[in-house]
Amino acid sequence: MNIQSLALFGNLGPWEIAIILAVILLLFGASKIPELMRSMGSGIGEFKKGLKESTKEESPAAKTEEKK
């Protein structure tokens, strides 16, 4: 991928976003979209929870290393 193709994704206007949303609606159907969003939200929540737990676990180890 070159830089021009990456910049293309950042320049989406409102019409392009509306078309993408319409295609998603046609592919998944109106009944599946809330379920899809719910599962994405729970996945993001689990990811954030894992990040918080990993930083809590690393904090005492980092302090021990600093004392040495």
C-alpha positions in Angstrom: 0.0 0.0 0.0 1.3 3.4 -0.8 0.6 6.7 1.0 -2.0 7.9 -1.5 -4.2 4.9 -0.9 -3.9 5.3 2.9 -4.9 9.0 2.6 -7.9 8.0 0.6 -9.5 6.3 3.6 -9.1 9.4 5.7 -11.0 11.6 3.2 -14.4 10.0 3.5 -17.2 12.5 3.2 -20.8 12.2 4.5 -22.1 10.6 1.2 -19.4 8.0 1.2 -20.1 7.1 4.8 -23.9 6.9 4.0 -23.2 4.5 1.1 -21.0 2.3 3.3 -23.6 2.2 6.0 -26.3 1.3 3.4 -24.2 -1.5 2.1 -23.6 -2.8 5.6 -27.4 -2.7 6.2 -28.1 -4.6 3.0 -25.4 -7.2 3.8 -26.3 -7.9 7.5 -29.9 -6.9 7.7 -31.5 -4.6 10.2 -32.0 -7.3 12.8 -28.3 -8.3 12.9 -26.8 -4.8 13.2 -27.6 -4.3 16.9 -26.2 -7.7 17.7 -23.1 -7.0 15.7 -22.6 -3.6 17.5 -23.2 -5.2 20.9 -20.5 -7.9 20.3 -18.1 -5.2 19.0 -18.7 -3.2 22.2 -18.2 -6.1 24.5 -15.0 -7.0 22.6 -13.7 -3.4 23.0 -14.6 -3.6 26.7 -12.7 -6.8 27.2 -9.7 -5.3 25.4 -9.7 -2.3 27.7 -10.1 -4.5 30.8 -7.1 -6.6 29.7 -5.0 -3.4 29.2 -5.9 -2.2 32.7 -5.1 -5.6 34.3 -1.8 -5.8 32.5 -0.7 -2.3 33.6 -1.7 -3.2 37.2 0.4 -6.4 37.0 3.4 -4.6 35.5 3.4 -1.7 38.0 4.8 -3.7 41.1 7.4 -5.3 38.8 8.5 -2.0 37.4 8.8 -0.6 40.9 11.0 -3.5 41.9 13.2 -3.0 38.9 13.6 0.7 39.7 14.8 -0.1 43.2 17.6 -2.3 42.0 
